[in-house]
Amino acid sequence: MASDPIIDVTKVSDKGQVVIPKEIRDKLNLKVGTKLIVVATDDAVVLQKVELVAGRVRMREILDRIKVVTEKLAFGKP
């Protein structure tokens, strides 16, 4: 069973950088150098950890998960 999402607020710096809140970094085990895929929808930005399996990125699986999450959060609905 998936755990409840963590919701927090951050802001974009003048250099376009965003700080991922510590609680979220800890939950996802994000360390310096962790690679993230950035996906933009009409009104949302989704970050997904890059997962490598046998040297290949599982892009279809990642995109499918992003679609499910954005639909649950009503980002993907008109």
DSSP file (Angstrom, degrees, kcal/mol; ACC not computed):
  #  RESIDUE AA STRUCTURE BP1 BP2  ACC     N-H-->O    O-->H-N    N-H-->O    O-->H-N    TCO  KAPPA ALPHA  PHI   PSI    X-CA   Y-CA   Z-CA
    1    1 A M              0   0    0      0, 0.0     2,-0.1     0, 0.0     0, 0.0   0.000 360.0 360.0 360.0 134.8    0.0    0.0    0.0
    2    2 A A        -     0   0    0      1,-0.1     2,-0.1     3,-0.0     0, 0.0  -0.448 360.0-120.7 -73.2 143.9    1.3    3.4   -0.9
    3    3 A S        -     0   0    0      1,-0.1    -1,-0.1    -2,-0.1     0, 0.0  -0.384  39.4 -82.6 -79.7 164.1    2.0    5.9    1.9
    4    4 A D        -     0   0    0      1,-0.1    -1,-0.1    -2,-0.1     2,-0.1  -0.350  52.7-105.8 -64.2 144.4    0.2    9.2    2.1
    5    5 A P        -     0   0    0      0, 0.0     2,-0.5     0, 0.0    -1,-0.1  -0.365  24.5-127.5 -70.3 151.9    1.8   11.9    0.0
    6    6 A I        -     0   0    0     -2,-0.1     2,-0.5    18,-0.0    18,-0.0  -0.884  24.0-163.1 -96.7 128.7    3.8   14.7    1.6
    7    7 A I        +     0   0    0     -2,-0.5     2,-0.3     2,-0.0     0, 0.0  -0.961  21.4 150.5-116.7 128.8    2.7   18.1    0.5
    8    8 A D        -     0   0    0     -2,-0.5     2,-0.4    13,-0.0    -2,-0.0  -0.864  37.7-114.9-145.3 175.2    4.9   21.1    1.1
    9    9 A V        +     0   0    0     -2,-0.3     2,-0.3    11,-0.0    -2,-0.0  -0.955  34.0 159.1-122.0 138.7    5.6   24.5   -0.5
   10   10 A T        -     0   0    0     -2,-0.4     2,-0.3    11,-0.0    10,-0.1  -0.828  24.4-133.7-140.5-179.6    8.8   25.7   -2.1
   11   11 A K        -     0   0    0     -2,-0.3     8,-0.6     8,-0.1     2,-0.4  -0.958  19.3-108.0-140.7 160.9    9.6   28.5   -4.6
   12   12 A V  B     -A   18   0A   0     -2,-0.3     6,-0.2     6,-0.1     2,-0.0  -0.738  35.0-137.0 -88.5 131.1   11.7   29.0   -7.7
   13   13 A S    >   -     0   0    0      4,-2.9     3,-2.0    -2,-0.4    -1,-0.1  -0.246  31.6 -97.3 -79.1 173.7   14.9   31.0   -7.3
   14   14 A D  T 3  S+     0   0    0      1,-0.3    -1,-0.1     2,-0.1    -2,-0.0   0.670 127.9  54.8 -66.3 -14.7   16.0   33.7   -9.7
   15   15 A K  T 3  S-     0   0    0      2,-0.1    -1,-0.3     0, 0.0     3,-0.1   0.330 122.9-106.2 -96.8   5.4   18.2   31.0  -11.3
   16   16 A G  S <  S+     0   0    0     -3,-2.0     2,-0.2     1,-0.3    -2,-0.1   0.608  73.8 142.5  82.0  12.0   15.3   28.6  -11.8
   17   17 A Q        -     0   0    0      2,-0.0    -4,-2.9    -5,-0.0     2,-0.4  -0.604  34.6-159.4 -89.7 148.6   16.3   26.3   -9.0
   18   18 A V  B     -A   12   0A   0     -2,-0.2     2,-0.5    -6,-0.2    -6,-0.1  -0.991  12.4-137.2-126.7 133.2   13.8   24.7   -6.6
   19   19 A V        -     0   0    0     -8,-0.6    -8,-0.1    -2,-0.4     3,-0.0  -0.792  14.5-141.6 -89.2 126.7   14.6   23.3   -3.2
   20   20 A I        -     0   0    0     -2,-0.5     5,-0.1   -10,-0.1   -10,-0.0  -0.797  33.8-108.4 -85.3 121.3   13.0   19.9   -2.5
   21   21 A P    >>  -     0   0    0      0, 0.0     4,-2.3     0, 0.0     3,-0.7  -0.131  23.2-117.9 -53.7 145.3   11.9   20.0    1.2
   22   22 A K  H 3> S+     0   0    0      1,-0.3     4,-3.0     2,-0.2     5,-0.2   0.855 111.6  57.2 -55.1 -42.8   14.0   17.9    3.6
   23   23 A E  H 3> S+     0   0    0      1,-0.2     4,-2.1     2,-0.2    -1,-0.3   0.887 111.0  44.0 -58.5 -38.7   11.1   15.6    4.6
   24   24 A I  H <> S+     0   0    0     -3,-0.7     4,-2.3     2,-0.2    -2,-0.2   0.906 112.3  51.6 -73.0 -42.2   10.6   14.7    1.0
   25   25 A R  H  X>S+     0   0    0     -4,-2.3     5,-2.6     1,-0.2     4,-0.6   0.915 112.8  46.8 -58.9 -42.2   14.3   14.2    0.3
   26   26 A D  H ><5S+     0   0    0     -4,-3.0     3,-0.8     3,-0.2    -2,-0.2   0.931 111.3  50.2 -65.3 -45.9   14.5   11.9    3.3
   27   27 A K  H 3<5S+     0   0    0     -4,-2.1    -1,-0.2     1,-0.2    -2,-0.2   0.883 119.4  37.2 -60.6 -39.7   11.4    9.9    2.3
   28   28 A L  H 3<5S-     0   0    0     -4,-2.3    -1,-0.2    -5,-0.1    -2,-0.2   0.396 107.5-123.8 -94.7   2.2   12.6    9.4   -1.3
   29   29 A N  T <<5 +     0   0    0     -3,-0.8     2,-0.6    -4,-0.6    -3,-0.2   0.913  43.9 176.7  54.4  46.9   16.3    9.0   -0.2
   30   30 A L      < +     0   0    0     -5,-2.6     2,-0.2    -6,-0.2    -1,-0.2  -0.744   2.9 177.0 -84.7 120.4   17.4   11.8   -2.5
   31   31 A K    >   -     0   0    0     -2,-0.6     3,-2.4     1,-0.1     2,-0.1  -0.689  43.5 -67.4-116.2 169.2   21.1   12.5   -2.2
   32   32 A V  T 3  S+     0   0    0      1,-0.3     3,-0.1    -2,-0.2    -1,-0.1  -0.384 125.2  22.6 -55.9 129.5   23.5   14.8   -3.9
   33   33 A G  T 3  S+     0   0    0      1,-0.3    -1,-0.3    -2,-0.1     2,-0.1   0.341  82.3 147.5  92.8  -6.7   23.8   13.6   -7.5
   34   34 A T    <   -     0   0    0     -3,-2.4     2,-0.4     1,-0.1    -1,-0.3  -0.442  45.7-131.4 -61.3 130.9   20.5   11.8   -7.6
   35   35 A K        -     0   0    0     15,-0.2    15,-2.4    -2,-0.1     2,-0.4  -0.708  24.7-169.0 -90.4 137.4   19.2   12.1  -11.1
   36   36 A L  E     -B   49   0B   0     -2,-0.4     2,-0.4    13,-0.2    13,-0.2  -0.954  19.1-135.8-125.1 142.6   15.6   13.2  -11.7
   37   37 A I  E     -B   48   0B   0     11,-3.5    11,-2.1    -2,-0.4     2,-0.5  -0.827  21.4-148.8 -91.0 136.1   13.4   13.2  -14.8
   38   38 A V  E     -B   47   0B   0     -2,-0.4     2,-0.4     9,-0.2     9,-0.2  -0.940  16.3-177.1-111.0 121.7   11.4   16.4  -15.1
   39   39 A V  E     -B   46   0B   0      7,-2.7     7,-3.2    -2,-0.5     2,-0.5  -0.971   8.9-156.9-121.1 130.7    8.0   16.2  -16.7
   40   40 A A  E     -B   45   0B   0     -2,-0.4     5,-0.2     5,-0.2     2,-0.2  -0.904  10.0-178.5-108.6 133.1    5.8   19.2  -17.4
   41   41 A T        -     0   0    0      3,-2.8     3,-0.2    -2,-0.5    35,-0.1  -0.439  55.0 -77.3-105.9-170.1    2.0   19.1  -17.9
   42   42 A D  S    S+     0   0    0      1,-0.2    34,-0.1    -2,-0.2     3,-0.0   0.857 126.6   4.9 -59.5 -34.5   -0.1   22.1  -18.6
   43   43 A D  S    S+     0   0    0     32,-0.2     2,-0.3     1,-0.0    -1,-0.2   0.147 121.5  63.2-139.6  22.6    0.0   23.3  -15.0
   44   44 A A        -     0   0    0     -3,-0.2    -3,-2.8    31,-0.1     2,-0.4  -0.988  55.2-146.8-148.2 155.6    2.3   21.0  -13.1
   45   45 A V  E     -B   40   0B   0     -2,-0.3     2,-0.5    -5,-0.2    -5,-0.2  -0.996  19.2-163.9-121.5 128.8    5.9   19.8  -12.9
   46   46 A V  E     -B   39   0B   0     -7,-3.2    -7,-2.7    -2,-0.4     2,-0.5  -0.951   3.3-159.0-116.2 130.6    6.6   16.2  -11.8
   47   47 A L  E     -B   38   0B   0     -2,-0.5     2,-0.4    -9,-0.2    -9,-0.2  -0.919  12.3-178.4-106.9 133.7   10.0   15.0  -10.7
   48   48 A Q  E     -B   37   0B   0    -11,-2.1   -11,-3.5    -2,-0.5     2,-0.1  -0.998  30.1-115.8-132.6 130.7   10.7   11.3  -10.9
   49   49 A K  E     -B   36   0B   0     -2,-0.4     2,-0.4   -13,-0.2   -13,-0.2  -0.412  35.3-115.7 -61.5 137.5   13.9    9.5   -9.7
   50   50 A V        -     0   0    0    -15,-2.4     2,-0.5    -2,-0.1   -15,-0.2  -0.642  31.5-160.9 -75.0 127.1   15.7    7.9  -12.7
   51   51 A E        -     0   0    0     -2,-0.4     7,-1.2     2,-0.0     2,-0.5  -0.954   1.1-156.2-114.6 124.1   15.7    4.2  -12.2
   52   52 A L  E     -C   57   0C   0     -2,-0.5     2,-0.5     5,-0.2     5,-0.2  -0.845  12.0-179.2-103.0 132.4   18.2    2.1  -14.1
   53   53 A V  E >  S-C   56   0C   0      3,-2.4     3,-2.0    -2,-0.5    -2,-0.0  -0.976  78.4 -20.1-129.2 117.3   17.6   -1.5  -14.9
   54   54 A A  T 3  S-     0   0    0     -2,-0.5     3,-0.1     1,-0.3    -1,-0.1   0.862 127.3 -54.2  52.2  38.6   20.4   -3.3  -16.8
   55   55 A G  T 3  S+     0   0    0      1,-0.2     2,-0.4     0, 0.0    -1,-0.3   0.500 117.5 107.4  80.4   2.9   21.6    0.1  -18.0
   56   56 A R  E <   -C   53   0C   0     -3,-2.0    -3,-2.4     2,-0.0     2,-0.4  -0.928  68.0-126.4-118.7 140.8   18.2    1.2  -19.4
   57   57 A V  E     -C   52   0C   0     -2,-0.4     2,-2.0    -5,-0.2     3,-0.3  -0.679  19.3-132.8 -80.9 133.1   15.8    3.8  -18.0
   58   58 A R     >  +     0   0    0     -7,-1.2     4,-2.2    -2,-0.4     5,-0.2  -0.476  43.5 160.3 -84.4  68.3   12.3    2.4  -17.6
   59   59 A M  H  >  +     0   0    0     -2,-2.0     4,-3.1     1,-0.2     5,-0.3   0.892  66.0  52.4 -62.8 -44.5   10.7    5.4  -19.3
   60   60 A R  H  > S+     0   0    0     -3,-0.3     4,-2.5     1,-0.2    -1,-0.2   0.932 112.2  46.5 -59.8 -45.9    7.3    3.9  -20.1
   61   61 A E  H  > S+     0   0    0      2,-0.2     4,-2.3     1,-0.2    -1,-0.2   0.910 113.7  48.8 -62.3 -42.7    6.8    2.7  -16.5
   62   62 A I  H  X S+     0   0    0     -4,-2.2     4,-2.4     2,-0.2    -2,-0.2   0.934 112.3  47.4 -63.5 -46.5    7.9    6.1  -15.2
   63   63 A L  H  X S+     0   0    0     -4,-3.1     4,-2.2     1,-0.2    -1,-0.2   0.880 110.8  52.4 -64.8 -37.2    5.6    8.0  -17.6
   64   64 A D  H  X S+     0   0    0     -4,-2.5     4,-2.1    -5,-0.3    -1,-0.2   0.919 110.6  47.7 -63.2 -42.7    2.7    5.7  -16.7
   65   65 A R  H  X S+     0   0    0     -4,-2.3     4,-2.5     1,-0.2    -2,-0.2   0.900 110.4  51.8 -64.6 -40.0    3.2    6.3  -13.0
   66   66 A I  H  X S+     0   0    0     -4,-2.4     4,-2.8     1,-0.2     5,-0.2   0.909 108.3  51.9 -62.4 -41.5    3.4   10.1  -13.6
   67   67 A K  H  X S+     0   0    0     -4,-2.2     4,-2.2     1,-0.2    -1,-0.2   0.927 110.2  48.3 -60.4 -45.6    0.1    9.9  -15.5
   68   68 A V  H  X S+     0   0    0     -4,-2.1     4,-2.3     2,-0.2    -2,-0.2   0.929 113.6  47.0 -61.0 -46.2   -1.6    8.1  -12.7
   69   69 A V  H  X S+     0   0    0     -4,-2.5     4,-2.0     1,-0.2     6,-0.2   0.930 112.5  48.0 -64.3 -46.0   -0.3   10.5  -10.1
   70   70 A T  H  <>S+     0   0    0     -4,-2.8     5,-2.6     1,-0.2     6,-1.2   0.872 111.9  50.5 -66.0 -34.4   -1.3   13.6  -12.0
   71   71 A E  H ><5S+     0   0    0     -4,-2.2     3,-1.3    -5,-0.2    -1,-0.2   0.912 109.2  51.1 -66.9 -41.0   -4.8   12.2  -12.7
   72   72 A K  H 3<5S+     0   0    0     -4,-2.3    -2,-0.2     1,-0.3    -1,-0.2   0.859 111.8  47.4 -62.7 -34.4   -5.2   11.5   -9.0
   73   73 A L  T 3<5S-     0   0    0     -4,-2.0    -1,-0.3    -5,-0.2    -2,-0.2   0.378 117.0-117.3 -88.1   5.4   -4.2   15.1   -8.2
   74   74 A A  T < 5S+     0   0    0     -3,-1.3     3,-0.4    -5,-0.1    -3,-0.2   0.615  83.1 120.3  69.6  15.1   -6.6   16.3  -10.9
   75   75 A F  S   <S+     0   0    0     -5,-2.6    -4,-0.2    -6,-0.2   -33,-0.2   0.841  75.9  47.6 -73.3 -32.4   -3.7   17.8  -12.9
   76   76 A G  S    S+     0   0    0     -6,-1.2    -1,-0.2    -9,-0.2    -5,-0.2   0.410  96.0  90.3 -90.3   2.6   -4.6   15.6  -15.9
   77   77 A K              0   0    0     -3,-0.4    -5,-0.0    -7,-0.3     0, 0.0  -0.786 360.0 360.0-103.5 144.5   -8.3   16.4  -15.8
   78   78 A P              0   0    0      0, 0.0    -1,-0.1     0, 0.0    -3,-0.0   0.499 360.0 360.0 -66.9 360.0  -10.0   19.2  -17.8
